[in-house]
Amino acid sequence: VQIFGGMGFSADAPMEKAWRDARIARIYEGTNEINRMLAVGMLVKKAMKGHVDFLGPATKVGEELMGIPSFDTPNFSQLFAEEKDLVTRLKKVFLMVAGSAVQKYGPELENHQQLMLAASDILIEVYMAESTILRTEKNAKRFGEAEQATQIAMAKLYLYNATETIIQKGKEAIISFAEGDEQRMMLMGLKRFTKYTNNPNVVALRTQIADKVAADNGYTFD
């Protein structure tokens, strides 16, 4: 649509129909806004009924925030080792935010829709980032890292973008229900859990992906 400019929006161009058809994916099983609230709401209800141990792991994250953080430099020699470590910490962001919100509001959490949407966005980004990394890792083992170099770059870039979204949504959620020392502690936790040990060169990743698409003259990724 962008490449064709105004014509891309016209029914005379083929991508108009594809764009319109793709939009249905966001409302097949209900609008994405409703499903985002259901994702967290159903998890909270299952936790309240004892069907899911949600508050246990959330409490452990809270205890971790009260402890002294480790300053050891981990060994990230294997493919996606650092990315997997970051994903593990991003899960703690969700547990920290959603767990604290449940403890504060209990069953009334469903009345705080913007907070639930923020928590849901964190949950979705963690799921998508981890799925992308694991799928790419599987393909790299099967076809070789050199063959999957661009896909590896795409996975790393997605994780970077997901982390930025989680930082934004996490801060938005925290300042909406926490105050004083609790808020400061959670914001420090957010910063700790979303920190890269080695920041990725985002521009280089984008350039690598764009060069591959340009060389192939199309989107050739499975």
Beta strands, then each sheet from edge to edge (+ up, - down):
end
